[in-house]
Amino acid sequence: MILSQFYVLISVVVLAVIMAVMLAMGKGKYREISPLGGIAFAFVMAGIILPEKRMIGYGLMGIGAILVLIDTVMILRKKIKNNKDV
């Protein structure tokens, strides 16, 4: 197995373990992922899957990270706005 494929395998296993832990700790109560969060996750996974072309892979992961930040800011602003109205 090529070293880069080994890194991809480790990344996918780590993501699966994180998801399993989150589901176990939430006891079945978890928030649905937003559409922007889903797109960000897809960009990050695409960046992990394409290790042969580093610039493209890092670029895709960077786009995913930026989208996650935008999604988080939008969710926090929405929560703050809803709390002021109450």
C-alpha positions in Angstrom: 0.0 0.0 0.0 1.3 3.4 -0.9 2.0 5.8 2.0 -0.5 8.4 0.8 -3.2 5.7 0.6 -2.4 4.7 4.2 -2.9 8.4 5.3 -6.3 8.5 3.5 -7.3 5.3 5.2 -6.3 6.7 8.6 -8.3 9.9 7.9 -11.4 8.1 7.0 -11.2 5.8 10.0 -10.7 8.8 12.4 -13.7 10.6 10.9 -15.8 7.5 11.4 -14.7 7.1 15.0 -15.5 10.8 15.7 -18.9 10.4 14.2 -19.6 7.3 16.3 -18.5 9.0 19.4 -20.7 12.0 18.7 -23.7 9.8 18.1 -23.0 7.8 21.2 -22.6 10.9 23.4 -25.7 12.5 22.0 -27.8 9.5 22.8 -29.7 9.7 19.5 -30.3 13.4 19.8 -28.3 15.3 17.3 -28.8 18.3 15.1 -29.2 17.9 11.4 -26.3 19.1 9.3 -27.0 22.3 7.4 -26.7 22.3 3.6 -23.7 24.5 3.8 -22.1 22.1 6.4 -22.7 19.2 4.1 -21.1 20.9 1.2 -18.1 21.8 3.4 -17.8 18.2 4.5 -17.8 17.1 0.9 -15.0 19.5 0.1 -12.9 18.3 3.0 -13.5 14.6 2.0 -12.6 15.4 -1.6 -9.4 17.0 -0.4 -8.6 13.9 1.6 -9.3 11.6 -1.3 -7.1 13.5 -3.7 -3.6 13.3 -2.1 -1.8 12.8 -5.4 -2.2 16.5 -6.4 -1.4 18.3 -3.2 -2.3 21.8 -4.3 -5.8 20.7 -5.3 -6.3 18.6 -2.2 -5.2 21.4 0.1 -7.3 23.9 -1.8 -10.4 21.7 -1.4 -9.8 21.3 2.3 -9.2 25.0 2.7 -12.5 25.7 0.9 -14.2 23.2 3.2 -12.7 24.9 6.3 -13.8 28.3 5.1 -17.4 27.1 4.5 -17.5 25.6 8.0 -16.5 28.9 9.5 -19.1 30.7 7.4 -21.8 28.2 8.5 -20.8 28.5 12.2 -21.0 32.3 12.0 -24.4 32.1 10.4 -25.8 29.7 13.0 -24.4 31.8 15.9 -25.9 35.0 14.4 -29.2 33.2 14.1 -29.1 32.1 17.7 -28.2 35.5 19.0 -31.0 37.1 16.9 -33.5 34.6 18.3 -32.4 35.2 21.9 -32.8 39.0 21.6 -36.3 38.7 20.2 -37.4 36.6 23.2 
